[in-house]
């Protein structure tokens, strides 16, 4: 166990600014505030030592302080080297919560930061809950600190890519804890991944490049939840959008939503803006880079930086790289200049401020409910991956209706009987896909 470092952030003097923005975010996060009102007084998370590894943004600060208000001790690191908002981290540190995160850290510092979150306080008490985004904290505990596993009740995972790793572990017998897949709550993936990216993708490209988007041809690789939001974001800005897909169902969806569906080899000769949203590897690689137009902009909104073959790019053309500003680099490839955003890491958090608070309130309400459930009822769960019950998913949605002025139709008993549901829900079968 390492010696106690109370926190490490870029500049603690940013705390006042961070606090002001946290207050604004709270007003846009009705789900989290309702959970504070419901569970704050009884402190159901008392005794929980939650280590969190999730983009240290203003919205995440509201999540952290919700967990604290429910009684937990919390330590935090960011799950990406570029995604920390330094004023948010400073405000959390100033509130006395151990946070280890700053924008633009190295990979080595990244691992150091996660390591700091494993032990709490001067007396170095180990974590007993994991809250993860992408699986880096989970992997560190399972692979490097296996002696800590027996003291941990469970883990909750935020994103598609992290959930994918958990199901793999479950299959090969290396999932050592009960896990709640937060991503596949409907009120997470069908909102954050989709409507979140619809707002934050174009925001990131604009902040990074100041390009006129209207009239440009853009390509989105992958038409899952993130791809759907990303394509709509670009179309809303006036781009003509191409989509690439491997799955005929998603390809057909894209076509029927009005996008042209083409292979990447065709898209590269036509597009000026490239966005990868697959959660898969090497979507844009050597031959694609070589075929691109001059001044093409290349970015990734998926979780890891291997969607764009940055290893190949840096190995072969790293010598030509010149920084235009932080997180915006130009490479010269065979006489053409190619602009790469956020070094291939998720662009909306690297070049902009991530998703808006309101949609993150949906995601983080699910996170809070998952932590509550695992902390209180871990013995009911095996070392498997679970999703929250539909009733809670519906509850999260319900907590966000008033804020957007939406009023529900009351379901009458006769109607409930007719469609075979309870008046108070759940309103759909598990099969329903939304
Ligand atoms: P998803 O599974 O819904 O969609 C991925 C899509 O990519 C699928 O339709 C799949 O068929 C397609 N695909 C796979 N290989 C492909 C290839 N070679 N070419 C073209 N298409 C291909 O996953 P989701 O939820 O959309 O997430 C995608 C990634 O984004 C994940 O890494 C996830 O963790 C991340 N994510 C990022 C967020 C952000 O704010 N930046 C928010 C939420 C998720």
Boltz pocket constraint, residues with backbone or C-beta under 6 A from the ligand:
constraints:
  - pocket:
      binder: B
      contacts: [[A, 159], [A, 160], [A, 161], [A, 162], [A, 189], [A, 192], [A, 193], [A, 196], [A, 197], [A, 221], [A, 222], [A, 223], [A, 224], [A, 225], [A, 226], [A, 227], [A, 244], [A, 245], [A, 246], [A, 247], [A, 250], [A, 277], [A, 278], [A, 279], [A, 280], [A, 281], [A, 283], [A, 301], [A, 302], [A, 303], [A, 304], [A, 346], [A, 347], [A, 348], [A, 349], [A, 355]]
      max_distance: 6.0
